[in-house]
Amino acid sequence: MGKLRHIALSVKDPEASCEFFKQAFDMFEVGNSGTGTKYLTDGIVNIALLNRNGKPLGYKGEEPFFGLDHFGIWVDDIDKACKKVEAAGAKHIMGNKTGDPNSFYEIKYRMPTGEVFDITAGGWRGAVKDVIPAND
C-alpha cells in the first residue's frame, strides 16, 4: 500500500508561507532549493512550498494559480507502482525509474482526471513511511 507522505503547494511567497506553517502548526523546516522552494514536516508528512510564480506544472490558465500543485505517494516497489498506476490510467509526465533510490527522486504522473502526483520509493526529507498508531 502506498502512503501519502508529500504535499506540494504553489505559493506566492515561500518564505512567508514557511513562517506561517512553523508558527501556526509548529512544523519544522527541513530544507530548501535553489529555486526558492521551502520544505517542512510535521514529522510524518513532507510539505513543499513551491516557488512556481503562479504557474504549476502543466498549468495553461492565464491567471496565476496558487494552491495544491501535486501530492506524493511513498511506495514499496517503484516498478510495481509504476505499472499499477499506468494500468489505472495515469500518464507519465517526468522522472524515471533509474533515479537514485537513496535520494529524494520522484516520478510524476497525471491522473486520468488531470491532477498531478508523484511516487517514490526513497521518501521525502522529514517524512516517515510507516507510522504506528498510538494505543487508545
For each residue, the residues with C-beta under 8 A, 3 or more apart:
1:
2: 73 74 75 81 119
3: 73 74 75 129 130
4: 7 45 71 72 73 74
5: 44 45 46 72 73 74 123 124 127 128 129
6: 45 46 47 48 71 72 73 74 118 120 124 127
7: 4 45 46 47 48 68 71 72
8: 47 48 50 68 69 70 71 72
9: 17 47 48 49 50 66 67 68 69
10: 50 52 54 55 56 65 66 67 68 69
11: 14 17 49 50 51 66
12: 16 17 54 64 66
13: 16 17
14: 11 17 18 32 36 37 38 49 50 51
15: 18 19 36 38
16: 12 13 19 20
17: 9 11 12 13 14 20 21 38 49
18: 14 15 21 22 29 38 40 49
19: 15 16 22 23
20: 16 17 23 24
21: 17 18 24 25 27 40 47 49
22: 18 19 25 26 27 28 29 40
23: 19 20
24: 20 21
25: 21 22 42
26: 22
27: 21 22 40 41 42 47
28: 22 40 41 42 43 126
29: 18 22 32 38 39 40
30: 39 40 41 46 125 126
31: 38 39 125 126
32: 14 29 36 37 38 39
33: 36 37 39
34:
35: 51
36: 14 15 32 33 51
37: 14 32 33 48 49 50 51
38: 14 15 17 18 29 31 32 48 49
39: 29 30 31 32 33 46 47 48 49 124 125 126
40: 18 21 22 27 28 29 30 46 47 49 126
41: 27 28 30 44 45 46 47 125 126 127
42: 25 27 28 45 47
43: 28 126 128
44: 5 41 127 128 131
45: 4 5 6 7 41 42 127
46: 5 6 7 30 39 40 41 72 123 124 125 126 127
47: 6 7 8 9 21 27 39 40 41 42
48: 6 7 8 9 37 38 39 69 124
49: 9 11 14 17 18 21 37 38 39 40
50: 8 9 10 11 14 37 56 69
51: 11 14 35 36 37
52: 10 55 56 57 69
53: 64
54: 10 12 63 64 65 66
55: 10 52 59 64 65
56: 10 50 52 59 65 69 70 116
57: 52 69 70 93 108 116
58: 93 110 116
59: 55 56 65
60:
61: 65
62:
63: 54
64: 12 53 54 55
65: 10 54 55 56 59 61
66: 9 10 11 12 54
67: 9 10
68: 7 8 9 10 71
69: 8 9 10 48 50 52 56 57 116
70: 8 56 57 108 115 116 117 118
71: 4 6 7 8 68 117 118
72: 4 5 6 7 8 46 106 117 118 119 120 124
73: 2 3 4 5 6 81 117 118 119 120
74: 2 3 4 5 6 119 120 121 123 124 127 129
75: 2 3 78 80 81 119 120 121
76: 80 81 121
77: 80 81 121
78: 75 81 82 97 101 107 119 120 121
79: 82 83 97
80: 75 76 77 83 84
81: 2 73 75 76 77 78 84 85 119 121
82: 78 79 85 86 92 97 107 119
83: 79 80 86 87
84: 80 81 87 88
85: 81 82 88 90 109 119
86: 82 83 89 90 91 92 109
87: 83 84
88: 84 85 112
89: 86 111 112
90: 85 86 109 110 111 112 117
91: 86 109 110 112
92: 82 86 95 107 108 109
93: 57 58 108 109 110 116
94: 107 108
95: 92 99 105 106 107 108 118
96: 99 107
97: 78 79 82 107
98:
99: 95 96 103 105 106 107 122
100: 103 105 122
101: 78 105 121 122
102: 122
103: 99 100 122
104: 120 122 123 124 125
105: 95 99 100 101 120 122
106: 72 95 99 118 119 120
107: 78 82 92 94 95 96 97 99 118 119 120
108: 57 70 92 93 94 95 116 117 118
109: 85 86 90 91 92 93 116 117 118 119
110: 58 90 91 93 114 115 116
111: 89 90 114 115 116 117
112: 88 89 90 91
113:
114: 110 111
115: 70 110 111
116: 56 57 58 69 70 93 108 109 110 111
117: 70 71 72 73 90 108 109 111
118: 6 70 71 72 73 95 106 107 108 109
119: 2 72 73 74 75 78 81 82 85 106 107 109
120: 6 72 73 74 75 78 104 105 106 107 123 124
121: 74 75 76 77 78 81 101
122: 99 100 101 102 103 104 105
123: 5 46 74 104 120 127 129
124: 5 6 39 46 48 72 74 104 120 127
125: 30 31 39 41 46 104
126: 28 30 31 39 40 41 43 46
127: 5 6 41 44 45 46 74 123 124
128: 5 43 44 131
129: 3 5 74 123
130: 3
131: 44 128
132:
133:
134:
135:
136:
